[in-house]
Amino acid sequence: MSAKYSLELDDQLCFVLYAASRAVTQRYRPLLDELGLTYPQYLVLLVLWEHGTVPVKDVGAALQLDYGTLTPLLKRLQAAGLVCRERDPEDERTVLVGLTEQGEELRERARSVPDAIGDAMALPERDFAEVRRILRQLTANVSAQD
């Protein structure tokens, strides 16, 4: 019986994804250092810049992070004065997270980050959209196996 996929490193899609993820994340590092952010903190802020004040569980769902990972991130962002967390007055069980004035102001400084990353990727717009589509489909397919 022959194997459908080889054990050669070069043939492993998981390795290509891992290497690409590391390369892109490393490209973010100097840009985010200038903003005083880590990559996961930047992702949290992207959610809040897009959606405003939301329940913590919605941030976790958007970023596919559990509470154990998300809570320390939010605490560090709160300590930095970028976000605030408070109980929802309509449902005390729900914690809302939103931007402070300082968090809103940081958005302007962060506007150059997507263009810098896009330039570093050097993909035509059509290819960029296709790669994003394929990776979303791959994520959905693999997640459906759970």
LUMTOR-281971 format. One record per residue: residue in one letter; x, y, z of N, C-alpha, C in turn. Coordinates in steps of 0.1 Angstrom, whole numbers, plus 5000, padded with zeros to 4 digits. Layout:
@residu: A	n_xx: X	n_yy: Y	n_zz: Z	ca_xx: X	ca_yy: Y	ca_zz: Z	c_xx: X	c_yy: Y	c_zz: Z
...
//
This chain:
@residu: M	n_xx: 5009	n_yy: 4988	n_zz: 5000	ca_xx: 5000	ca_yy: 5000	ca_zz: 5000	c_xx: 5009	c_yy: 5012	c_zz: 5000
@residu: S	n_xx: 5007	n_yy: 5022	n_zz: 4991	ca_xx: 5016	ca_yy: 5033	ca_zz: 4990	c_xx: 5009	c_yy: 5045	c_zz: 4997
@residu: A	n_xx: 5017	n_yy: 5053	n_zz: 5003	ca_xx: 5013	ca_yy: 5065	ca_zz: 5010	c_xx: 5009	c_yy: 5076	c_zz: 5000
@residu: K	n_xx: 4998	n_yy: 5083	n_zz: 5004	ca_xx: 4994	ca_yy: 5094	ca_zz: 4995	c_xx: 5003	c_yy: 5106	c_zz: 4996
@residu: Y	n_xx: 5009	n_yy: 5108	n_zz: 5008	ca_xx: 5018	ca_yy: 5120	ca_zz: 5010	c_xx: 5031	c_yy: 5114	c_zz: 5015
@residu: S	n_xx: 5042	n_yy: 5121	n_zz: 5012	ca_xx: 5055	ca_yy: 5117	ca_zz: 5016	c_xx: 5059	c_yy: 5123	c_zz: 5030
@residu: L	n_xx: 5070	n_yy: 5117	n_zz: 5035	ca_xx: 5075	ca_yy: 5122	ca_zz: 5047	c_xx: 5087	c_yy: 5132	c_zz: 5045
@residu: E	n_xx: 5089	n_yy: 5137	n_zz: 5033	ca_xx: 5099	ca_yy: 5147	ca_zz: 5030	c_xx: 5095	c_yy: 5160	c_zz: 5035
@residu: L	n_xx: 5104	n_yy: 5167	n_zz: 5042	ca_xx: 5101	ca_yy: 5180	ca_zz: 5048	c_xx: 5095	c_yy: 5190	c_zz: 5038
@residu: D	n_xx: 5101	n_yy: 5190	n_zz: 5026	ca_xx: 5097	ca_yy: 5199	ca_zz: 5016	c_xx: 5082	c_yy: 5197	c_zz: 5011
@residu: D	n_xx: 5077	n_yy: 5185	n_zz: 5013	ca_xx: 5064	ca_yy: 5181	ca_zz: 5009	c_xx: 5053	c_yy: 5184	c_zz: 5020
@residu: Q	n_xx: 5057	n_yy: 5188	n_zz: 5031	ca_xx: 5048	ca_yy: 5190	ca_zz: 5042	c_xx: 5042	c_yy: 5204	c_zz: 5042
@residu: L	n_xx: 5029	n_yy: 5204	n_zz: 5039	ca_xx: 5022	ca_yy: 5217	ca_zz: 5039	c_xx: 5022	c_yy: 5224	c_zz: 5053
@residu: C	n_xx: 5022	n_yy: 5216	n_zz: 5064	ca_xx: 5023	ca_yy: 5221	ca_zz: 5077	c_xx: 5036	c_yy: 5229	c_zz: 5079
@residu: F	n_xx: 5047	n_yy: 5224	n_zz: 5073	ca_xx: 5059	ca_yy: 5231	ca_zz: 5075	c_xx: 5060	c_yy: 5244	c_zz: 5067
@residu: V	n_xx: 5054	n_yy: 5244	n_zz: 5055	ca_xx: 5053	ca_yy: 5256	ca_zz: 5047	c_xx: 5045	c_yy: 5267	c_zz: 5055
@residu: L	n_xx: 5034	n_yy: 5262	n_zz: 5060	ca_xx: 5025	ca_yy: 5272	ca_zz: 5068	c_xx: 5033	c_yy: 5277	c_zz: 5080
@residu: Y	n_xx: 5040	n_yy: 5268	n_zz: 5087	ca_xx: 5047	ca_yy: 5272	ca_zz: 5099	c_xx: 5058	c_yy: 5282	c_zz: 5095
@residu: A	n_xx: 5066	n_yy: 5279	n_zz: 5085	ca_xx: 5076	ca_yy: 5288	ca_zz: 5080	c_xx: 5071	c_yy: 5302	c_zz: 5076
@residu: A	n_xx: 5060	n_yy: 5302	n_zz: 5068	ca_xx: 5054	ca_yy: 5314	ca_zz: 5064	c_xx: 5049	c_yy: 5322	c_zz: 5076
@residu: S	n_xx: 5042	n_yy: 5316	n_zz: 5085	ca_xx: 5037	ca_yy: 5322	ca_zz: 5097	c_xx: 5048	c_yy: 5329	c_zz: 5105
@residu: R	n_xx: 5059	n_yy: 5322	n_zz: 5107	ca_xx: 5070	ca_yy: 5327	ca_zz: 5114	c_xx: 5076	c_yy: 5339	c_zz: 5107
@residu: A	n_xx: 5078	n_yy: 5338	n_zz: 5094	ca_xx: 5084	ca_yy: 5349	ca_zz: 5086	c_xx: 5075	c_yy: 5361	c_zz: 5086
@residu: V	n_xx: 5062	n_yy: 5360	n_zz: 5085	ca_xx: 5053	ca_yy: 5371	ca_zz: 5085	c_xx: 5053	c_yy: 5377	c_zz: 5099
@residu: T	n_xx: 5052	n_yy: 5369	n_zz: 5109	ca_xx: 5051	ca_yy: 5374	ca_zz: 5123	c_xx: 5064	c_yy: 5381	c_zz: 5127
@residu: Q	n_xx: 5075	n_yy: 5376	n_zz: 5122	ca_xx: 5088	ca_yy: 5383	ca_zz: 5125	c_xx: 5089	c_yy: 5397	c_zz: 5117
@residu: R	n_xx: 5082	n_yy: 5397	n_zz: 5106	ca_xx: 5082	ca_yy: 5410	ca_zz: 5099	c_xx: 5074	c_yy: 5420	c_zz: 5106
@residu: Y	n_xx: 5063	n_yy: 5416	n_zz: 5113	ca_xx: 5055	ca_yy: 5425	ca_zz: 5122	c_xx: 5063	c_yy: 5430	c_zz: 5134
@residu: R	n_xx: 5073	n_yy: 5423	n_zz: 5139	ca_xx: 5079	ca_yy: 5426	ca_zz: 5151	c_xx: 5084	c_yy: 5440	c_zz: 5152
@residu: P	n_xx: 5093	n_yy: 5445	n_zz: 5143	ca_xx: 5098	ca_yy: 5459	ca_zz: 5144	c_xx: 5087	c_yy: 5469	c_zz: 5143
@residu: L	n_xx: 5077	n_yy: 5466	n_zz: 5134	ca_xx: 5066	ca_yy: 5476	ca_zz: 5133	c_xx: 5058	c_yy: 5477	c_zz: 5146
@residu: L	n_xx: 5056	n_yy: 5466	n_zz: 5152	ca_xx: 5048	ca_yy: 5466	ca_zz: 5164	c_xx: 5056	c_yy: 5471	c_zz: 5176
@residu: D	n_xx: 5069	n_yy: 5468	n_zz: 5176	ca_xx: 5078	ca_yy: 5473	ca_zz: 5187	c_xx: 5077	c_yy: 5488	c_zz: 5188
@residu: E	n_xx: 5076	n_yy: 5495	n_zz: 5176	ca_xx: 5074	ca_yy: 5509	ca_zz: 5176	c_xx: 5061	c_yy: 5514	c_zz: 5182
@residu: L	n_xx: 5051	n_yy: 5505	n_zz: 5182	ca_xx: 5038	ca_yy: 5508	ca_zz: 5188	c_xx: 5037	c_yy: 5503	c_zz: 5203
@residu: G	n_xx: 5047	n_yy: 5496	n_zz: 5207	ca_xx: 5047	ca_yy: 5490	ca_zz: 5221	c_xx: 5038	c_yy: 5478	c_zz: 5222
@residu: L	n_xx: 5036	n_yy: 5471	n_zz: 5211	ca_xx: 5027	ca_yy: 5460	ca_zz: 5211	c_xx: 5034	c_yy: 5447	c_zz: 5207
@residu: T	n_xx: 5028	n_yy: 5436	n_zz: 5212	ca_xx: 5032	ca_yy: 5423	ca_zz: 5207	c_xx: 5022	c_yy: 5419	c_zz: 5196
@residu: Y	n_xx: 5025	n_yy: 5409	n_zz: 5188	ca_xx: 5016	ca_yy: 5405	ca_zz: 5177	c_xx: 5002	c_yy: 5401	c_zz: 5183
@residu: P	n_xx: 5001	n_yy: 5393	n_zz: 5193	ca_xx: 4987	ca_yy: 5390	ca_zz: 5198	c_xx: 4980	c_yy: 5402	c_zz: 5204
@residu: Q	n_xx: 4987	n_yy: 5411	n_zz: 5210	ca_xx: 4980	ca_yy: 5424	ca_zz: 5214	c_xx: 4975	c_yy: 5432	c_zz: 5202
@residu: Y	n_xx: 4983	n_yy: 5432	n_zz: 5192	ca_xx: 4978	ca_yy: 5439	ca_zz: 5180	c_xx: 4966	c_yy: 5433	c_zz: 5174
@residu: L	n_xx: 4965	n_yy: 5420	n_zz: 5174	ca_xx: 4953	ca_yy: 5413	ca_zz: 5169	c_xx: 4941	c_yy: 5416	c_zz: 5178
@residu: V	n_xx: 4942	n_yy: 5417	n_zz: 5191	ca_xx: 4931	ca_yy: 5421	ca_zz: 5200	c_xx: 4927	c_yy: 5435	c_zz: 5196
@residu: L	n_xx: 4936	n_yy: 5444	n_zz: 5194	ca_xx: 4933	ca_yy: 5458	ca_zz: 5191	c_xx: 4926	c_yy: 5459	c_zz: 5177
@residu: L	n_xx: 4930	n_yy: 5450	n_zz: 5167	ca_xx: 4923	ca_yy: 5450	ca_zz: 5154	c_xx: 4909	c_yy: 5447	c_zz: 5156
@residu: V	n_xx: 4906	n_yy: 5437	n_zz: 5165	ca_xx: 4891	ca_yy: 5434	ca_zz: 5167	c_xx: 4884	c_yy: 5446	c_zz: 5173
@residu: L	n_xx: 4890	n_yy: 5452	n_zz: 5183	ca_xx: 4883	ca_yy: 5464	ca_zz: 5189	c_xx: 4882	c_yy: 5476	c_zz: 5180
@residu: W	n_xx: 4892	n_yy: 5478	n_zz: 5172	ca_xx: 4892	ca_yy: 5489	ca_zz: 5162	c_xx: 4881	c_yy: 5487	c_zz: 5152
@residu: E	n_xx: 4878	n_yy: 5475	n_zz: 5149	ca_xx: 4868	ca_yy: 5471	ca_zz: 5139	c_xx: 4854	c_yy: 5471	c_zz: 5145
@residu: H	n_xx: 4853	n_yy: 5466	n_zz: 5158	ca_xx: 4839	ca_yy: 5463	ca_zz: 5163	c_xx: 4836	c_yy: 5472	c_zz: 5175
@residu: G	n_xx: 4845	n_yy: 5479	n_zz: 5181	ca_xx: 4842	ca_yy: 5487	ca_zz: 5193	c_xx: 4842	c_yy: 5479	c_zz: 5205
@residu: T	n_xx: 4834	n_yy: 5483	n_zz: 5215	ca_xx: 4833	ca_yy: 5476	ca_zz: 5227	c_xx: 4825	c_yy: 5463	c_zz: 5225
@residu: V	n_xx: 4830	n_yy: 5452	n_zz: 5229	ca_xx: 4824	ca_yy: 5439	ca_zz: 5227	c_xx: 4827	c_yy: 5430	c_zz: 5239
@residu: P	n_xx: 4818	n_yy: 5419	n_zz: 5241	ca_xx: 4821	ca_yy: 5410	ca_zz: 5251	c_xx: 4835	c_yy: 5403	c_zz: 5249
@residu: V	n_xx: 4841	n_yy: 5399	n_zz: 5260	ca_xx: 4854	ca_yy: 5392	ca_zz: 5259	c_xx: 4853	c_yy: 5380	c_zz: 5251
@residu: K	n_xx: 4841	n_yy: 5373	n_zz: 5252	ca_xx: 4840	ca_yy: 5360	ca_zz: 5245	c_xx: 4840	c_yy: 5363	c_zz: 5230
@residu: D	n_xx: 4835	n_yy: 5374	n_zz: 5225	ca_xx: 4835	ca_yy: 5377	ca_zz: 5211	c_xx: 4849	c_yy: 5380	c_zz: 5206
@residu: V	n_xx: 4858	n_yy: 5386	n_zz: 5214	ca_xx: 4872	ca_yy: 5388	ca_zz: 5211	c_xx: 4878	c_yy: 5374	c_zz: 5209
@residu: G	n_xx: 4876	n_yy: 5365	n_zz: 5219	ca_xx: 4881	ca_yy: 5352	ca_zz: 5219	c_xx: 4877	c_yy: 5344	c_zz: 5206
@residu: A	n_xx: 4864	n_yy: 5345	n_zz: 5203	ca_xx: 4859	ca_yy: 5338	ca_zz: 5191	c_xx: 4865	c_yy: 5344	c_zz: 5178
@residu: A	n_xx: 4866	n_yy: 5357	n_zz: 5177	ca_xx: 4872	ca_yy: 5363	ca_zz: 5165	c_xx: 4887	c_yy: 5358	c_zz: 5163
@residu: L	n_xx: 4894	n_yy: 5357	n_zz: 5174	ca_xx: 4908	ca_yy: 5354	ca_zz: 5174	c_xx: 4911	c_yy: 5339	c_zz: 5176
@residu: Q	n_xx: 4900	n_yy: 5331	n_zz: 5178	ca_xx: 4902	ca_yy: 5317	ca_zz: 5181	c_xx: 4911	c_yy: 5314	c_zz: 5193
@residu: L	n_xx: 4909	n_yy: 5322	n_zz: 5203	ca_xx: 4917	ca_yy: 5321	ca_zz: 5216	c_xx: 4907	c_yy: 5318	c_zz: 5227
@residu: D	n_xx: 4913	n_yy: 5309	n_zz: 5237	ca_xx: 4905	ca_yy: 5306	ca_zz: 5249	c_xx: 4907	c_yy: 5317	c_zz: 5259
@residu: Y	n_xx: 4899	n_yy: 5316	n_zz: 5270	ca_xx: 4900	ca_yy: 5326	ca_zz: 5280	c_xx: 4913	c_yy: 5326	c_zz: 5287
@residu: G	n_xx: 4919	n_yy: 5314	n_zz: 5289	ca_xx: 4932	ca_yy: 5313	ca_zz: 5295	c_xx: 4943	c_yy: 5321	c_zz: 5288
@residu: T	n_xx: 4942	n_yy: 5321	n_zz: 5275	ca_xx: 4952	ca_yy: 5329	ca_zz: 5267	c_xx: 4948	c_yy: 5343	c_zz: 5266
@residu: L	n_xx: 4935	n_yy: 5346	n_zz: 5264	ca_xx: 4930	ca_yy: 5360	ca_zz: 5262	c_xx: 4931	c_yy: 5368	c_zz: 5274
@residu: T	n_xx: 4928	n_yy: 5363	n_zz: 5286	ca_xx: 4927	ca_yy: 5371	ca_zz: 5298	c_xx: 4941	c_yy: 5378	c_zz: 5301
@residu: P	n_xx: 4952	n_yy: 5371	n_zz: 5301	ca_xx: 4965	ca_yy: 5378	ca_zz: 5303	c_xx: 4968	c_yy: 5389	c_zz: 5293
@residu: L	n_xx: 4964	n_yy: 5386	n_zz: 5280	ca_xx: 4966	ca_yy: 5396	ca_zz: 5270	c_xx: 4958	c_yy: 5409	c_zz: 5273
@residu: L	n_xx: 4945	n_yy: 5407	n_zz: 5277	ca_xx: 4937	ca_yy: 5419	ca_zz: 5280	c_xx: 4942	c_yy: 5426	c_zz: 5292
@residu: K	n_xx: 4947	n_yy: 5419	n_zz: 5302	ca_xx: 4952	ca_yy: 5425	ca_zz: 5314	c_xx: 4964	c_yy: 5434	c_zz: 5311
@residu: R	n_xx: 4973	n_yy: 5429	n_zz: 5302	ca_xx: 4985	ca_yy: 5437	ca_zz: 5298	c_xx: 4981	c_yy: 5449	c_zz: 5290
@residu: L	n_xx: 4971	n_yy: 5447	n_zz: 5281	ca_xx: 4966	ca_yy: 5459	ca_zz: 5274	c_xx: 4959	c_yy: 5469	c_zz: 5283
@residu: Q	n_xx: 4952	n_yy: 5464	n_zz: 5293	ca_xx: 4946	ca_yy: 5473	ca_zz: 5303	c_xx: 4957	c_yy: 5480	c_zz: 5311
@residu: A	n_xx: 4967	n_yy: 5473	n_zz: 5315	ca_xx: 4978	ca_yy: 5479	ca_zz: 5323	c_xx: 4985	c_yy: 5490	c_zz: 5315
@residu: A	n_xx: 4986	n_yy: 5488	n_zz: 5301	ca_xx: 4992	ca_yy: 5498	ca_zz: 5293	c_xx: 4983	c_yy: 5510	c_zz: 5289
@residu: G	n_xx: 4971	n_yy: 5509	n_zz: 5295	ca_xx: 4961	ca_yy: 5520	ca_zz: 5293	c_xx: 4954	c_yy: 5520	c_zz: 5279
@residu: L	n_xx: 4954	n_yy: 5509	n_zz: 5272	ca_xx: 4949	ca_yy: 5508	ca_zz: 5259	c_xx: 4934	c_yy: 5503	c_zz: 5258
@residu: V	n_xx: 4931	n_yy: 5495	n_zz: 5268	ca_xx: 4917	ca_yy: 5489	ca_zz: 5268	c_xx: 4912	c_yy: 5490	c_zz: 5282
@residu: C	n_xx: 4899	n_yy: 5489	n_zz: 5283	ca_xx: 4892	ca_yy: 5489	ca_zz: 5297	c_xx: 4883	c_yy: 5477	c_zz: 5296
@residu: R	n_xx: 4881	n_yy: 5470	n_zz: 5308	ca_xx: 4872	ca_yy: 5459	ca_zz: 5309	c_xx: 4862	c_yy: 5463	c_zz: 5320
@residu: E	n_xx: 4850	n_yy: 5459	n_zz: 5318	ca_xx: 4840	ca_yy: 5462	ca_zz: 5328	c_xx: 4828	c_yy: 5452	c_zz: 5326
@residu: R	n_xx: 4821	n_yy: 5450	n_zz: 5337	ca_xx: 4809	ca_yy: 5441	ca_zz: 5336	c_xx: 4798	c_yy: 5448	c_zz: 5328
@residu: D	n_xx: 4791	n_yy: 5440	n_zz: 5320	ca_xx: 4779	ca_yy: 5445	ca_zz: 5312	c_xx: 4768	c_yy: 5449	c_zz: 5322
@residu: P	n_xx: 4764	n_yy: 5461	n_zz: 5323	ca_xx: 4753	ca_yy: 5465	ca_zz: 5332	c_xx: 4740	c_yy: 5457	c_zz: 5330
@residu: E	n_xx: 4738	n_yy: 5452	n_zz: 5318	ca_xx: 4726	ca_yy: 5445	ca_zz: 5315	c_xx: 4727	c_yy: 5430	c_zz: 5318
@residu: D	n_xx: 4740	n_yy: 5425	n_zz: 5319	ca_xx: 4742	ca_yy: 5411	ca_zz: 5322	c_xx: 4756	c_yy: 5410	c_zz: 5330
@residu: E	n_xx: 4755	n_yy: 5410	n_zz: 5343	ca_xx: 4767	ca_yy: 5410	ca_zz: 5351	c_xx: 4777	c_yy: 5398	c_zz: 5348
@residu: R	n_xx: 4772	n_yy: 5388	n_zz: 5342	ca_xx: 4781	ca_yy: 5376	ca_zz: 5339	c_xx: 4790	c_yy: 5379	c_zz: 5327
@residu: T	n_xx: 4787	n_yy: 5389	n_zz: 5319	ca_xx: 4794	ca_yy: 5393	ca_zz: 5307	c_xx: 4804	c_yy: 5404	c_zz: 5310
@residu: V	n_xx: 4817	n_yy: 5402	n_zz: 5306	ca_xx: 4827	ca_yy: 5412	ca_zz: 5307	c_xx: 4828	c_yy: 5419	c_zz: 5293
@residu: L	n_xx: 4827	n_yy: 5432	n_zz: 5293	ca_xx: 4829	ca_yy: 5439	ca_zz: 5280	c_xx: 4843	c_yy: 5445	c_zz: 5280
@residu: V	n_xx: 4849	n_yy: 5445	n_zz: 5268	ca_xx: 4862	ca_yy: 5451	ca_zz: 5266	c_xx: 4861	c_yy: 5461	c_zz: 5255
@residu: G	n_xx: 4867	n_yy: 5473	n_zz: 5258	ca_xx: 4866	ca_yy: 5484	ca_zz: 5248	c_xx: 4879	c_yy: 5492	c_zz: 5249
@residu: L	n_xx: 4880	n_yy: 5501	n_zz: 5239	ca_xx: 4892	ca_yy: 5509	ca_zz: 5238	c_xx: 4892	c_yy: 5521	c_zz: 5247
@residu: T	n_xx: 4903	n_yy: 5525	n_zz: 5252	ca_xx: 4904	ca_yy: 5538	ca_zz: 5259	c_xx: 4908	c_yy: 5548	c_zz: 5249
@residu: E	n_xx: 4908	n_yy: 5561	n_zz: 5253	ca_xx: 4912	ca_yy: 5571	ca_zz: 5244	c_xx: 4926	c_yy: 5568	c_zz: 5238
@residu: Q	n_xx: 4935	n_yy: 5564	n_zz: 5246	ca_xx: 4948	ca_yy: 5560	ca_zz: 5242	c_xx: 4948	c_yy: 5549	c_zz: 5232
@residu: G	n_xx: 4939	n_yy: 5539	n_zz: 5234	ca_xx: 4938	ca_yy: 5528	ca_zz: 5224	c_xx: 4933	c_yy: 5533	c_zz: 5211
@residu: E	n_xx: 4923	n_yy: 5542	n_zz: 5211	ca_xx: 4918	ca_yy: 5548	ca_zz: 5199	c_xx: 4929	c_yy: 5555	c_zz: 5192
@residu: E	n_xx: 4937	n_yy: 5563	n_zz: 5199	ca_xx: 4947	ca_yy: 5571	ca_zz: 5193	c_xx: 4958	c_yy: 5562	c_zz: 5186
@residu: L	n_xx: 4960	n_yy: 5551	n_zz: 5192	ca_xx: 4971	ca_yy: 5542	ca_zz: 5187	c_xx: 4967	c_yy: 5537	c_zz: 5173
@residu: R	n_xx: 4954	n_yy: 5536	n_zz: 5170	ca_xx: 4949	ca_yy: 5532	ca_zz: 5157	c_xx: 4956	c_yy: 5540	c_zz: 5146
@residu: E	n_xx: 4957	n_yy: 5553	n_zz: 5148	ca_xx: 4963	ca_yy: 5562	ca_zz: 5137	c_xx: 4977	c_yy: 5558	c_zz: 5135
@residu: R	n_xx: 4985	n_yy: 5555	n_zz: 5146	ca_xx: 4999	ca_yy: 5552	ca_zz: 5144	c_xx: 5000	c_yy: 5538	c_zz: 5138
@residu: A	n_xx: 4990	n_yy: 5529	n_zz: 5139	ca_xx: 4991	ca_yy: 5516	ca_zz: 5134	c_xx: 4986	c_yy: 5515	c_zz: 5119
@residu: R	n_xx: 4981	n_yy: 5525	n_zz: 5114	ca_xx: 4975	ca_yy: 5525	ca_zz: 5100	c_xx: 4986	c_yy: 5521	c_zz: 5090
@residu: S	n_xx: 4999	n_yy: 5523	n_zz: 5092	ca_xx: 5009	ca_yy: 5520	ca_zz: 5082	c_xx: 5013	c_yy: 5505	c_zz: 5083
@residu: V	n_xx: 5009	n_yy: 5498	n_zz: 5093	ca_xx: 5013	ca_yy: 5484	ca_zz: 5095	c_xx: 5008	c_yy: 5475	c_zz: 5083
@residu: P	n_xx: 4995	n_yy: 5475	n_zz: 5080	ca_xx: 4990	ca_yy: 5466	ca_zz: 5070	c_xx: 4997	c_yy: 5468	c_zz: 5056
@residu: D	n_xx: 5000	n_yy: 5481	n_zz: 5053	ca_xx: 5006	ca_yy: 5483	ca_zz: 5040	c_xx: 5021	c_yy: 5478	c_zz: 5040
@residu: A	n_xx: 5028	n_yy: 5480	n_zz: 5051	ca_xx: 5041	ca_yy: 5476	ca_zz: 5052	c_xx: 5042	c_yy: 5460	c_zz: 5051
@residu: I	n_xx: 5033	n_yy: 5453	n_zz: 5057	ca_xx: 5032	ca_yy: 5439	ca_zz: 5057	c_xx: 5029	c_yy: 5434	c_zz: 5042
@residu: G	n_xx: 5019	n_yy: 5441	n_zz: 5037	ca_xx: 5015	ca_yy: 5438	ca_zz: 5023	c_xx: 5027	c_yy: 5440	c_zz: 5013
@residu: D	n_xx: 5034	n_yy: 5451	n_zz: 5015	ca_xx: 5046	ca_yy: 5453	ca_zz: 5006	c_xx: 5056	c_yy: 5442	c_zz: 5008
@residu: A	n_xx: 5058	n_yy: 5438	n_zz: 5021	ca_xx: 5068	ca_yy: 5428	ca_zz: 5023	c_xx: 5064	c_yy: 5414	c_zz: 5017
@residu: M	n_xx: 5051	n_yy: 5412	n_zz: 5017	ca_xx: 5046	ca_yy: 5399	ca_zz: 5010	c_xx: 5048	c_yy: 5400	c_zz: 4995
@residu: A	n_xx: 5048	n_yy: 5411	n_zz: 4989	ca_xx: 5050	ca_yy: 5413	ca_zz: 4975	c_xx: 5042	c_yy: 5404	c_zz: 4966
@residu: L	n_xx: 5029	n_yy: 5402	n_zz: 4970	ca_xx: 5020	ca_yy: 5394	ca_zz: 4962	c_xx: 5011	c_yy: 5403	c_zz: 4954
@residu: P	n_xx: 5008	n_yy: 5400	n_zz: 4942	ca_xx: 4997	ca_yy: 5407	ca_zz: 4935	c_xx: 4984	c_yy: 5406	c_zz: 4942
@residu: E	n_xx: 4976	n_yy: 5416	n_zz: 4942	ca_xx: 4963	ca_yy: 5416	ca_zz: 4949	c_xx: 4955	c_yy: 5404	c_zz: 4947
@residu: R	n_xx: 4954	n_yy: 5399	n_zz: 4935	ca_xx: 4946	ca_yy: 5387	ca_zz: 4932	c_xx: 4952	c_yy: 5375	c_zz: 4939
@residu: D	n_xx: 4965	n_yy: 5373	n_zz: 4939	ca_xx: 4972	ca_yy: 5362	ca_zz: 4946	c_xx: 4970	c_yy: 5363	c_zz: 4961
@residu: F	n_xx: 4971	n_yy: 5375	n_zz: 4967	ca_xx: 4969	ca_yy: 5378	ca_zz: 4981	c_xx: 4955	c_yy: 5373	c_zz: 4985
@residu: A	n_xx: 4945	n_yy: 5377	n_zz: 4977	ca_xx: 4931	ca_yy: 5373	ca_zz: 4980	c_xx: 4929	c_yy: 5358	c_zz: 4979
@residu: E	n_xx: 4936	n_yy: 5352	n_zz: 4969	ca_xx: 4934	ca_yy: 5337	ca_zz: 4967	c_xx: 4941	c_yy: 5330	c_zz: 4979
@residu: V	n_xx: 4953	n_yy: 5334	n_zz: 4983	ca_xx: 4960	ca_yy: 5328	ca_zz: 4994	c_xx: 4951	c_yy: 5329	c_zz: 5007
@residu: R	n_xx: 4945	n_yy: 5340	n_zz: 5009	ca_xx: 4937	ca_yy: 5342	ca_zz: 5021	c_xx: 4925	c_yy: 5333	c_zz: 5020
@residu: R	n_xx: 4918	n_yy: 5332	n_zz: 5008	ca_xx: 4907	ca_yy: 5323	ca_zz: 5006	c_xx: 4910	c_yy: 5309	c_zz: 5009
@residu: I	n_xx: 4921	n_yy: 5304	n_zz: 5004	ca_xx: 4926	ca_yy: 5290	ca_zz: 5005	c_xx: 4929	c_yy: 5287	c_zz: 5020
@residu: L	n_xx: 4936	n_yy: 5297	n_zz: 5027	ca_xx: 4939	ca_yy: 5294	ca_zz: 5041	c_xx: 4926	c_yy: 5294	c_zz: 5050
@residu: R	n_xx: 4917	n_yy: 5302	n_zz: 5046	ca_xx: 4904	ca_yy: 5302	ca_zz: 5054	c_xx: 4897	c_yy: 5289	c_zz: 5052
@residu: Q	n_xx: 4897	n_yy: 5284	n_zz: 5039	ca_xx: 4891	ca_yy: 5271	ca_zz: 5036	c_xx: 4898	c_yy: 5260	c_zz: 5043
@residu: L	n_xx: 4912	n_yy: 5260	n_zz: 5043	ca_xx: 4920	ca_yy: 5250	ca_zz: 5050	c_xx: 4916	c_yy: 5250	c_zz: 5065
@residu: T	n_xx: 4915	n_yy: 5262	n_zz: 5071	ca_xx: 4912	ca_yy: 5263	ca_zz: 5085	c_xx: 4898	c_yy: 5257	c_zz: 5088
@residu: A	n_xx: 4889	n_yy: 5260	n_zz: 5080	ca_xx: 4875	ca_yy: 5255	ca_zz: 5082	c_xx: 4875	c_yy: 5240	c_zz: 5080
@residu: N	n_xx: 4882	n_yy: 5234	n_zz: 5070	ca_xx: 4882	ca_yy: 5220	ca_zz: 5068	c_xx: 4888	c_yy: 5213	c_zz: 5080
@residu: V	n_xx: 4900	n_yy: 5217	n_zz: 5084	ca_xx: 4907	ca_yy: 5211	ca_zz: 5095	c_xx: 4899	c_yy: 5212	c_zz: 5108
@residu: S	n_xx: 4893	n_yy: 5224	n_zz: 5110	ca_xx: 4885	ca_yy: 5226	ca_zz: 5123	c_xx: 4873	c_yy: 5217	c_zz: 5123
@residu: A	n_xx: 4867	n_yy: 5214	n_zz: 5111	ca_xx: 4855	ca_yy: 5206	ca_zz: 5111	c_xx: 4858	c_yy: 5191	c_zz: 5115
@residu: Q	n_xx: 4871	n_yy: 5188	n_zz: 5115	ca_xx: 4875	ca_yy: 5174	ca_zz: 5119	c_xx: 4874	c_yy: 5172	c_zz: 5134
@residu: D	n_xx: 4873	n_yy: 5182	n_zz: 5141	ca_xx: 4872	ca_yy: 5181	ca_zz: 5156	c_xx: 4860	c_yy: 5174	c_zz: 5161
//
